[in-house]
Amino acid sequence: MSPIRGYVFDAYGTLFDVHSVVEAGREITSDPAALSAIWRQKQLEYTWLRALMGTYADFWTVTEAALRYAVRRLGLTATDVQLRRLMDAYLSLACFPEVTSALQRLAGRPRAVLSNGAPAMLAAAVAASGLAPHLDQVISVDAVKTYKPSPLVYALGPTRLAIPAGELLFVSSNAWDVAGAKAFGYRVAWCNRTNAPEEELGLRADLVVSALDQLPR
């Protein structure tokens, strides 16, 4: 097999812990984990539905819609100010503990993010986490106005890095994203932090790790 010439990372759930919003959720519920879980699930569902319907709205808009649904679904009450504070938590999500050292270890080859996130959201999260020195590019789906797992999104990585997909290692903790990237033609590493089962889509990751610091150089 050809050597790996670069790395393409998913952002939300892979570099950034989306459930670090739990603390912010305590302001409106005694069960912020339930709020976070429904919020995240609906956020993903809305990206898939919008992609299928051809009704693109950026990830900030999708994330707010998902939050408002989750609040209603759980029968909670939240003011616009409280909702804004929850949304703002997405701009400073915590990184998983090994992220910085893992990115440092892979220096010497291009390291990019390819994410559903809106450009402003990604810029804020990267700045807040201090990851900017360890990333060569931060690529948003906003460039093609649709969402993963569309091939249009995955094509952004090889295009921007000028490296064929088969020579890039795509890294995600989201099993559905792993399948999408593999279908496109990337070599794929699944960061399976929770020991979850594979998706039944007939596509398997080339490598499975439990943390990003296990990725091959």
N, C-alpha and C positions, 0 to 999 in steps of 0.2 A: 504494500500500500504506500501511496505517496505520503511524505511527511506532513505534519500539521504546520501550516504557515501562518495561522492566525486564529483568534478566538472571538466568538460572538456570543454575548450573554443576554439572556432575558433579564429584565430588571425586577419586576414585581413578583415576589415569592422566591426569587433566585438570589439576587443581591440584596434586595430590601425586604424586610419582614412586614408584609401587609397587615399582620395582626398586631403590630406594635401600636395600632390605633386604639387598642383595648383601653389603655389608661384614659384617653380622651373621652371614651364612651361612658366612663363611670359618672359623668356629669348628668346623663339622662337615663341611666338604667343600672339596676343592681346586677345585671347579667350582661356585661359588655362583650363577653366572648360570643354570646348568641348573636348580638348585634353585628359584630365583626364578621361572623361566619355568613350570615344572610347577605350582608353588604357585599362581601367579596363574591359570593356565588352569583348574585344578581348583576354585579358589575361585569363579570365574564359573560353571562347570558345575554346582556344587552349588547356587548360587542359582537357576539356571534349573530344575534338577530339583526342588528343594523347592517352587518356585512352582507347577510343574505338578502335583506330588503333593499340594499343600495341606498340607505338613508344615513350616511355618515354624519356623526357629530363627534367632536374631539373627546378625548378620554376624561377631561375634567367634567364636561357636561354629562357624560355617561356615569361617572363616579358619583356625581351629585344626585342624579336620578335614582341610582341604585340605593344610595343612602336614604333618600326620601321614601322609597319603597320599603326598605328594611324597618324604618321607624314606624310606618303604618302597619306593616305586617306584624310587628310585635306589640302593637297597641300603645306605643309610647307617645309622649308629648315632648316636642322640642321647638324652641323659638328659632327664628332665622339666625340669630347671633350664635346659638348653640350649634346649629347645623354648620355654620361657617367655621367654628372652631374645630369641629370634627373634620371638615374638608381640609382645613389648614394642616391637620396632622399628616395628611398625605404628602405635604411638601417637605417634611423632615422625618420620614420613616427611618427607623433604626435599621442598620445593616446587620446581617448575620455575623457572628463573632469572627469567623475566619476570612471574611471577604477581602479586607485590605491586604492581609498577608498573602492570600492566594493570588490576587492580582499582581502584587509585587513580584512574586515568584515566577510569574509568566512573562515578565518584562523581556523585551527583545524581539517579540513578535506583536503584530497589531492586536489590540484588545478593544473590542467595540461592544456597545450595548445596542440591541435591537428590540424595541419595546413598543407596546400599545400606548404608552404614556404620551401625553401632549408635550410638545417641546418645552414649555414653561414649567410643567410639572417635573420633567426629567432634570432640567437644569437646576431647579431648586433642590431636588433630592440629592443630586450628585454634589452640589455645593455644600449642603448641610452635612453630608456624610464624609466629606473630605476625599472623595474618590477621584476627583478630576485629574490629579497627576498620574493616575494609574489607568486612565482610559484614553485611547487615541481618537475614538469617535463615539458620539451618542446619537443614535439614529431613531427617529420616531416614525410610526406608521402614518403620521400626518402628511408625509411626502406623497403617499399614494391614496390617501383618503379611504382606507378600509382597514380591517383588523386581521390579526392572526386567526386562523391558520391559512389565510389567503396566500397563494404563491407570490402574489405581487409584493407582499410584505417581506417574505423570506428572500426575494430577489434583491432587496436593498443591501443586504450584507455583502455579497460578492461584487455588486456594482460599486459600492462606496469604497470597499477595500481593494478592489481590483485583483481579487484572488478567487479562483473557482470554488464553488460551494463544496466540492469534494475534497478540498484542501483546507477547509475551515472546520474547526470544531465548534458546533453550536451547543451551548450549555443552558439547560433550563431545569427547574424543579417541577414544572407543570407537565404532567404526563401527556396531556393533549397537545401541548406545544412541542414536545419531543417528537410525537408522531407527525405533526405538521412539517417540522424541519427535516425529518428523515424522508418524508414523501417528496420534499422539494429536491433533496440531493445532498444535504449536508452530512458530514460525519457528526454524530450526536452523542453528547454525554448527558445522562439524566442524573441530576442531583436529588436522589430520593431520600430526603431527610426523615421521612415518617414511615419508611418501610412499606409503602403503598404498593398495591398490585399494579401490573402493567395495564394499560388500556387495551381492549380487545379490538384493535384496528389493523392487525396484521403487520405492524411495523415495530421494530425493536431498536432500542438505543444500542450504539456500538460499545458504550461503556456506562456502567452504573456506579456512582459513588454516593457516599452519605454526607459528604461535605466538600466544598470547593477546593480545599487544600489537598485533595487527593487527585486532582486533575493531572494528566501527564504533561510534562514540558515538551 
